[in-house]
């Protein structure tokens, strides 16, 4: 694809904004001050930054690190002593230096925002210099020998030679901005970005636009992906959101989204960035109970409990919870009707050749005495998705049971996210195999989540848009669930 100058946001960019985030941000903003002041939240942020620092290098193929060692480094800190021989493909000291450079760059973004500085070309160059401080060389194609060779890396300055990606034979795969056009293109990027800030463009839309247009320019000899993700993080941090987290598992989707953006469609990149923010919000909100239990002196605990009881009894919180539960009841009815229709369709399709087939739904609406059923499956599913499932304050569920040769169950659960209930609910879906016991609690095996994140909603949602996005989520869950059942036959 030949190089084209960057373009401003498309007309109608408002339609690209993610409808899930505003209600979640409302809930987050109400609890943010309390969470930010806690040691638990500070630890959460430190781990988040370490994860970003490690994974961004893996995405760029600067190094590889085993998943187990990655988790250890995230939990305990970036330390050479924690990396055994063979856990990475580069010298350990070099890998640690690269990770620490990336960690320093992320911390610098918070200082940049705190200082209320304005994005400029000089800051972007400074960012590149920090990110590549311990990267001595980069790969380049030598047209004379037709070989890929290592050349010294130019740090903190625009490229002086073309850096188009090419095949082994030297043919160009994709054209980036020519070196002589970089300065003017970067000026345009900065100018448009400032206009977008004045227009209050949604953070997820602006982060995706800024990231993609920067990668279109590709102004540096190497390290452009790392800088682009930092710029996206900067947009989110300025909105008091979280820095962008993309991992090795996101790489294929990420690259596909960038290719779509090259064709003029930013929606894939916006959706990927929105998913990252949603997961960070949900994980941070799940810290509520840990935050309130940090202090361990008797007097502080008693005071905390008294304050908690007072808040729980306040009219405003009760009203928020009632509104969220009203939404949950409506979504429950939608899901039940849809799963009952699916059960009917399956029953009709197999009745002529499977004589003993049993396909049916069971459910427990709000207040049902069976609401405590299936706790094990719900908790295990929550563990897979990385949050705490609170079934004490609210829990309803729906099962679709398919007894055709093997016994397969799809389970939807509506419950509270996190230890503390302040009007934020989720719906999760999982599938598993089981025996023929009516309770469905014995011989449970192969529990698999049917969605990559919980479907979250709160009192701050608008019912019409909430229902629309739930129906879409539900259809994806059903398709994944039927594929799971298909594998058992």
Beta strands, then each sheet from edge to edge (+ up, - down):
strand 1: 137-142
strand 2: 147-152
strand 3: 165-166
strand 4: 172-174
strand 5: 358-364
strand 6: 389-403
strand 7: 407-417
strand 8: 424-433
strand 9: 445-449
strand 10: 455-458
sheet 1: 1+ 2-
sheet 2: 3+ 4-
sheet 3: 5+ 6- 7+ 8- 9+
sheet 4: 5+ 6- 7+ 8- 10+
end
